[in-house]
């Protein structure tokens, strides 16, 4: 069986979005038990010149669900809005991304291969193929933001481990 664009993208997005959903839930339980304000955590960052947890989760959704929408419509732009989400809003955003990605079929995703996609950033327009964009830009950004969100929550004291980040593994049979 050949490895497909769906396998490389949507299957990975779903696994890690599931993990992010789980570690957001686990962290929230910890924060409530230890009287840490989730509103403070949403604004947490690892360094002064970094963007906060809120941005990491918005970017995670944008580089998964938004990337697949861009592969279909041919244009990807930085995310607009959703910067005022609270902790519950971030959890809902992850759930929404998972739900939308779950609706995609392997056939529909695999048919996107070879299509033109332009990443528009202000006046700049970077040309890609759908698979070139997904594999060289979107997936690396997706994993970066997932890792950064995990690290921020760990930094805030959430009792997370590597298994929380990996999510549900694709075990044989």
C-alpha positions as a printed NumPy array, in Angstrom:
array([[  0.   ,   0.   ,   0.   ],
       [  1.336,   3.389,  -0.97 ],
       [  1.726,   6.186,   1.551],
       [ -0.667,   8.974,   0.588],
       [ -1.054,  12.713,   1.048],
       [ -3.95 ,  11.978,   3.411],
       [ -1.739,   9.684,   5.515],
       [  1.011,  12.296,   5.697],
       [ -1.274,  15.205,   6.579],
       [ -4.787,  14.639,   7.864],
       [ -3.944,  11.468,   9.782],
       [ -1.108,  13.317,  11.573],
       [ -3.217,  16.411,  12.171],
       [ -5.951,  14.292,  13.761],
       [ -3.533,  12.391,  15.992],
       [ -1.862,  15.491,  17.356],
       [ -5.062,  17.555,  17.594],
       [ -6.471,  14.705,  19.683],
       [ -3.39 ,  14.856,  21.871],
       [ -3.633,  18.652,  22.181],
       [ -7.273,  18.339,  23.179],
       [ -6.261,  15.821,  25.822],
       [ -3.394,  17.83 ,  27.229],
       [ -5.461,  21.02 ,  27.3  ],
       [ -8.11 ,  19.142,  29.32 ],
       [ -5.545,  17.561,  31.646],
       [ -3.834,  20.906,  32.174],
       [ -7.112,  22.671,  32.932],
       [ -7.916,  20.081,  35.598],
       [ -4.501,  20.702,  37.148],
       [ -4.9  ,  24.479,  37.002],
       [ -8.295,  24.3  ,  38.705],
       [ -6.972,  21.957,  41.413],
       [ -4.026,  24.244,  42.125],
       [ -5.921,  27.552,  41.846],
       [ -4.056,  28.715,  38.757],
       [ -6.158,  31.084,  36.656],
       [ -6.619,  29.681,  33.107],
       [ -6.874,  33.276,  31.846],
       [ -3.288,  33.807,  33.004],
       [ -2.173,  30.597,  31.298],
       [ -3.708,  31.663,  27.972],
       [ -1.343,  34.646,  28.032],
       [  1.709,  32.618,  29.132],
       [  4.813,  32.418,  27.005],
       [  8.237,  30.866,  27.408],
       [ 10.183,  34.003,  26.517],
       [  9.354,  37.684,  26.326],
       [  9.697,  37.768,  22.545],
       [  7.438,  34.718,  22.041],
       [  3.742,  34.71 ,  21.359],
       [  1.467,  33.27 ,  24.08 ],
       [ -0.402,  29.984,  24.369],
       [ -3.437,  31.557,  22.711],
       [ -1.452,  32.229,  19.538],
       [  0.027,  28.725,  19.554],
       [ -3.402,  27.083,  19.611],
       [ -4.879,  29.414,  16.985],
       [ -1.861,  28.695,  14.768],
       [ -2.179,  24.966,  15.359],
       [ -5.764,  25.046,  14.075],
       [ -4.78 ,  27.283,  11.183],
       [ -1.923,  25.016,  10.096],
       [ -4.192,  21.961,  10.104],
       [ -7.796,  22.732,   9.222],
       [ -6.852,  26.025,   7.558],
       [ -4.071,  24.392,   5.575],
       [ -6.43 ,  21.764,   4.175],
       [ -8.931,  24.473,   3.237],
       [ -6.104,  26.333,   1.496],
       [ -5.108,  23.198,  -0.408],
       [ -8.687,  23.08 ,  -1.711],
       [ -9.107,  26.772,  -2.538],
       [ -5.516,  27.539,  -3.58 ],
       [ -4.74 ,  30.385,  -1.133],
       [ -3.266,  30.413,   2.38 ],
       [ -2.956,  33.557,   4.474],
       [ -2.03 ,  34.186,   8.123],
       [ -4.965,  33.663,  10.483],
       [ -7.373,  36.534,  10.981],
       [ -9.195,  37.13 ,  14.237],
       [ -9.675,  34.625,  17.065],
       [ -7.064,  36.423,  19.138],
       [ -9.437,  37.02 ,  22.049],
       [-10.225,  33.382,  22.832],
       [-10.22 ,  32.253,  26.446],
       [ -9.126,  28.765,  27.551],
       [-12.537,  27.238,  26.767],
       [-12.501,  28.981,  23.39 ],
       [ -9.118,  27.456,  22.596],
       [-10.427,  24.013,  23.535],
       [-13.438,  24.572,  21.261],
       [-11.178,  25.7  ,  18.409],
       [ -9.188,  22.464,  18.632],
       [-12.397,  20.418,  18.706],
       [-13.738,  22.308,  15.687],
       [-10.532,  21.668,  13.728],
       [-10.676,  17.959,  14.582],
       [-14.32 ,  17.718,  13.557],
       [-13.771,  19.434,  10.207],
       [-10.675,  17.37 ,   9.423],
       [-12.532,  14.166,  10.348],
       [-14.969,  14.906,   7.534],
       [-12.226,  14.748,   4.886],
       [-11.882,  11.534,   2.937],
       [ -8.578,  10.083,   1.771],
       [ -9.79 ,  10.291,  -1.831],
       [-10.606,  13.991,  -1.582],
       [ -7.293,  14.847,   0.071],
       [ -5.196,  12.719,  -2.266],
       [ -6.857,  14.427,  -5.235],
       [ -5.353,  17.754,  -4.08 ],
       [ -1.848,  16.675,  -5.094],
       [ -0.312,  18.824,  -7.818],
       [ -2.731,  21.71 ,  -7.375],
       [ -1.358,  25.236,  -7.185],
       [ -1.387,  27.003,  -3.827],
       [ -0.196,  30.528,  -3.065],
       [  0.826,  31.646,   0.409],
       [ -0.033,  35.342,   0.642],
       [  1.773,  37.32 ,   3.289],
       [  1.079,  41.006,   2.825],
       [  2.358,  41.922,  -0.623],
       [  4.35 ,  38.691,  -0.925],
       [  2.994,  35.655,  -2.72 ],
       [  4.899,  32.377,  -2.389],
       [  3.953,  29.741,  -4.978],
       [  3.632,  26.087,  -3.93 ],
       [  1.978,  22.895,  -4.986],
       [ -0.574,  21.722,  -2.433],
       [  1.668,  18.877,  -1.282],
       [  4.773,  21.09 ,  -1.243],
       [  2.978,  23.596,   0.964],
       [  1.54 ,  20.947,   3.291],
       [  4.771,  19.001,   3.696],
       [  7.354,  21.818,   3.774],
       [  5.439,  24.63 ,   5.456],
       [  2.179,  23.625,   7.105],
       [  3.188,  20.395,   8.848],
       [  6.432,  21.814,  10.28 ],
       [  4.507,  24.848,  11.588],
       [  1.754,  22.612,  12.958],
       [  4.237,  20.522,  14.956],
       [  6.116,  23.634,  16.098],
       [  2.964,  25.216,  17.536],
       [  1.772,  21.935,  19.106],
       [  5.156,  21.515,  20.794],
       [  5.242,  25.124,  21.947],
       [  1.725,  24.876,  23.408],
       [  2.754,  21.695,  25.249],
       [  5.924,  23.379,  26.529],
       [  4.029,  26.447,  27.779],
       [  1.606,  24.243,  29.707],
       [  4.513,  22.255,  31.191],
       [  6.21 ,  25.504,  32.123],
       [  3.02 ,  26.548,  33.931],
       [  3.175,  23.338,  36.003],
       [  0.792,  21.039,  34.151],
       [  1.731,  17.399,  34.832],
       [  2.236,  16.405,  31.206],
       [  4.564,  13.817,  29.753],
       [  5.666,  12.682,  26.328],
       [  2.75 ,  10.261,  26.077],
       [  0.355,  13.214,  26.423],
       [  1.983,  14.852,  23.403],
       [  1.946,  11.75 ,  21.197],
       [ -1.763,  11.059,  21.514],
       [ -3.344,   7.934,  20.078],
       [ -0.76 ,   5.86 ,  18.253],
       [ -1.533,   4.052,  14.995],
       [ -0.837,   0.536,  16.219],
       [ -0.943,  -2.49 ,  13.975],
       [ -4.201,  -4.451,  13.92 ]])
